[in-house]
Amino acid sequence: MEIIYLTSHLYEEDFDRAPKGAKLPNPAGQNFHGKLLKAFAKVEPTHAFCVLPNVYHHLGAKSFTSKDGVEYHYLVPPTNRYIRALFYPKMAAKKIAPLFQGRKCVVVFDSLSATLGTIAKTLSEKLSCPKIAILTDDINNITGVDASFAARIHKLVDDSDGAFSLTKGLLDCYQLSEKPHLIQPMLVEKEDVKPIKRNKPYIYYGGALFEKDGTKDLIDSFHSLKPNYDLVISGHGHYEPQVIEAAQANPRIHYLGQISKKEHYAYIAGAALCINPRHYRKQLDDCAVPSKVMEYLCFGQCIASTTSTPIKESFGDNINWIEGPLESFFMAHLDEEKNLKDLIENKASTMIFEEFGISKTGWNIHQLLKKFN
């Protein structure tokens, strides 16, 4: 069985080739789909058809095979969003379908993209093959999404033949609980990481910069309590101007902007504490797993996080849980000299790589695909 994987993911080396100063796609999604492609390629021939975001159109249409065995095909859609929405999906499906005519295949697609969902629907009909949705979040949790777009996404996803899902709540959300599925709360990749060494110890946050993700709370608590650490922040989002302002006003706050995956991992490994202050919402908890906490668990020494039920159920003993205001958490874990104290150390790395690494995930995917034979 061959895999037709529809995504906006780019090969890692190309993702880092965006024009200087350009607004980049979500790196968490980029990293996740890159790892999932490798897992699929462990068990079946995998063809990644990548619909390039506008910022990467300069890469052009090209095909190549990665060192992990994934066959990449870059597709350049129209820049006009209306033409892209109305006409491009059928054009792309018409181009892809003849390559797989008469071959046994399955279409796999990122459920958060209407363009990819429409291509997947058209392709599965043309090739008379199943389609599997990759469920990483409830579309209603995405900032800036209106009700009509969310309804469109559900229409494209709800009739899928199966799913790879981070949570059970996502299966329920998209009405796929009764279809063949694989639930796996995280997907990790073992890498050699050299910890970043700075002149002073630091607390690290790497991720989306929004008030709802706790960015304001983190900066306010740092200003108020003045711990004996630097605060290092990476990522991007609507709260970025305030982060820049805070870094300019306080020499102990350092804003890196959006950094590469390897640099991000290196900052995680070198931090005295990695933190996820995202505000808790039950709807979010049911349907999303914070990717930053998964990365912290792989490479971090000490981790603090607000509640994530899927992670808590599997690795709760390795995380310092933030229950209540963030400032109260810091007050409980700073001694008289403003040094961190009484923190649980993360010892989950080995278990995570064994349970949720590329090879084990590939085996789990193989079991799922057997249901479509």
N, C-alpha and C positions, 0 to 999 in steps of 0.2 A: 504494500500500500504506500502510495506516495503522498507527501504532505504539501498542500498549497497553503502557505502561511501568508496572510494578508496583514500588513503592518505599516506603520509610519516610522518604525525603528530603522536606524542606519547602522551599518557596520561601525564598530567602535572608533576606528581610526578616522572615518569620515565624519562622525559626530563632532569630533574636535576640530574640524576644518570649517567651521562657520565663520562668516565675515566678522571682523573685530567689532565689538559693540552691538552685535545683533541679538535680538531677543530669542533665546533658544527654547525648544520644546522641553517638556518636563523630563529631567534626567532620570527620575525614578522609573518612569515608564520605559525609557530608552534602555536602562540597565536590565529591567525585568524581562523584557521581550528578547533581549540579546541572550540571556541565560536560558530562557525557555526554548528558543530556537536551537541552542546547543543540545538541550535535553531531547528534543524531537529527533535531531540528527543522529543521536546515539542509537536510535532503534529503527528509523525509516529514512529513505531519501527525502530530504527536506528542501523545498524551494521557497525562498522568502521573496515575495513581491512587495517592494517597499515604495509606497506612494510618498514621494519626497515632500516635506513641508516647504513652504515658499522660500524660507531662508536658506535652503540647501539646493535650490534649483540650479545653482552654478555647477553642481557635481555632474549634472547631465544624466541621460539614460545610459546605463551600462550594466553588464553582467559579469560576474566573477564568482569563484568558489573560495570561501574562507578556509583558514587552516583547520577549522572545526568541522568542515565537510558540509556547511550550509551553502547552497547555491543561491546567490543574491541576484536580484533583478531590480534595478532602480527605474521607477516610473515617474515621469515628470508631468503632473497634471496642469491644467490651465490655472493661471493666477487669479482670474476672475472667479469669485466664490460661487456666483450664481450658475455660471457655465459648468464649473466643477461639480456642483450639486445636481444639476439637471441632466447633464449629458455625459460627464466623464465616466461614471461607474459602468455604464453599458459599453462605452468605448474600451475601457480597460478589460472588462470581462470578455469582450469579443476578441481582444488581442491574446489573452491568456488561454482561453478554452481550447483552441486547436492544438496547443502544446501537449494536452493531456487527453485528447479524444481517444477513446478505446482503452485507456489505462485505468487501473484501479487506484482511486485517490480519495482524499478527504480534504475539505476546505476548512481551514482554521483561521479565525479572525479576531481582531481586537474589538471588543464589544462597545467601546466608548466612542467610536468613529462612525458617523453616518455614511461617509464615503466608503469605508471598508466594509461596513455591514451590507450596503447595497451591492457592492461588487460580489461579496460572498453569496448573497441570495441569488444573484443572476448566474454566477458560476455553478453553484450547486444544482440549479435547474438545468443549465446547459449540459452539464456532465452527468446528471442523474446520480449525484454522490452526496453523502452526508456533509453537514457543516457543523463545526464545533466552535462555540463561543468561548473566548478567554475572558473570564469575569474577574476584574480587579477592583471594581468600585461600582456603587450605585450611581447612575448618571445624575441623579438629583443631588448628590453630594458635591458635584463639581461646581466651583465658583463661576457665576455668570451664565449658567444654563437656564433657559426659560422652559416653561411647561410644554410648549409645542415641540421643541427639539427633543426633550426627554421622552415624550410620547412617540416620536419618530424612532428614537433608539430602541425603545421597548418593542415596537412593531417589528423591527429588524432582528432583534435578539430572541424574543420570546418563542419564536417558532424553530429555534435551533434544534438539531438532533442530539446534541450532547454538550457538555461543558467541562472546562478546566476552571475551577473556582477557588478563590482564596478562602471563602467562608461558606457555611451552610446558608447564612442569611442572604447571600447573593443569589444562590440557587432559588430560594423562595421569592426573592425580589423579581427575578426574571422568569419565574414559573417553569423552572427547569429541574425541579427536585425529582421528578419522576422519570427523567431522561437519563441515559448513561452519563456518568460524571466522575470526576476526580476532584476531591477537596484537599487542598494542600495550602496551609497558611503562609508558607514562605518558600523561597527558592534561592539558594546561596551557591556561591562559587568560590572554591579555595584559591587564594592568591598569596604570593609572597609580598608581604607588606612591611615596609620599613617605617617605624613611627617617626612622625615629625618631631624634631627637637627644637624647642624655643628657649629663650633666655629665662622665661618664667613659666611655671605650670599654668595650665589653662583648662577651662570648661568649654566644651565644644557643642555647637548646634549646627547641623547641616540639613537643610530641607527647605520647604516652602515658607515664604515670609509673609504671613498673614496674621491678623489679630486672633483669628479663630484657631490658628496653630500655636498660639501662646508666645509669639515673638515679642509682643508688647510686654507681657507679664515677665518674660525673661529679662528684658532690658531694665524694666522698672525695678525688679527685685535686685538686680546687680547694682544699680545706682543706689538703692536704699541701704543695702547691707554691706556693700563694699568688701566682698570676700578677697582673700589674699591670693587671687588668681586673675589671669587675663580671661576675657570672654572672647572666643573666636567663633564667628558666624559665617556660614557660606550658604548660597542658594539665591533664589530670587522670588519676587512676588510683590503684591500691592504695598506691603509695609516697608519695602526696600528704602525709600527716601528717609524714613524715620531711623532705620538702621544706620544709614550713612551719616545722618545728623548726629546720632549717638556716638558713633565712632570718632567723628571729628571733635566732639565735645569731651570725650573721655579717652585718654591715652591707653587705658587698659582694655578698651573694646576694639576689636579688630574685625573688619568686614572684608571678606575675600572675594565677594561676588560669586558667580557660578564657576566651580572648579571641576577638573576632570575626575573621573571615577577613582583613579589610582591616588590622586592627591587627597581626595575625600577620605578614602580608606586610611591613608597615612595619618591624617589629622585625628581620625577616630582612634587609631592605635596609640597615638601619643598623648591623648587627653587624660587628665586626672579624673574627669567625669564627662560622659556623653549624655546629653539631655534631650528629652522629647516632652515639651510642655503643652502639647496640643489639648485644647479644651475637649472634655468628654461630652459626647452626644450618643445616645443609645443607637440611633439610626446609623450613625457613622461606625460605631463599634460592631454592629451586626454585619456590616457590609464592607468593611475596609480594615486592612492590616497595615499599620504604619511601616513603610519600607525602611525608614531611617532606623527604627528599633531593630529590625532584622539585621541591618548592617552593623549596628552597634554590638549586637550579640556575637557577630562573627569576629570582630576585631577589637572591641572595646575592653578596657580594664574594669571600669565601673559605669553603671548605667542607671539613670533616673528617668522614669516615664509615668505619665498619667495612664489610666487603665486602658489596656487593650486585652479584651477577654481571650481571643484566640492565642495570643502570646502568653498571657498569664497562665492559661491552662497547661501549656507545654513547658514553659521556662520561667515560671513565676519566681522561683527561688534564686534566680540570678539577677534580678532587677530590684532596684530601690523604688517602690511605688509611691507616686505623688498623690496623696489623698487629701484634698482640700487645697487652700491657696498655695501657690508656688513659694511665696515668701515664707510661709510657715514651714514648708519643707526645708528650705535653706537654713532657717533659724534653728531647726532641730539638728542639722548636720554641720554646723559651724562651731568650732570651739572659741575660746576667748580671744585667740589670736587670729580668728577668721580663717582658719584652715579647716578643710573638710574632715569629718570624723564619722565613725560608726556606719560606714558604707559597706554593703554587701558587694563582694567581688563577683564578676562574671566568670563562670567556669563552664559555660555551655557550648563553647566553640566546637569542640570535638564532636559532641553529640549532634549539633546542628548540621555539620558537614556530612555526617553519616546518614542522617535521616532526611535531609532536604537538599543534598548536593545534586549536581548535574546527573551523575550516574544513577542514583536511586530514583530521581525524578523520571529519568528516561525509562526505567523499568516500570514505574507506576503508569506512565503514559502508554507503554506497550500493552499493559493490562486493559487500559481504557479502549485502545484502538481495536483490540481483539473482539470487542462487543459489536464492532461494525463489519466484521468479516462475513 
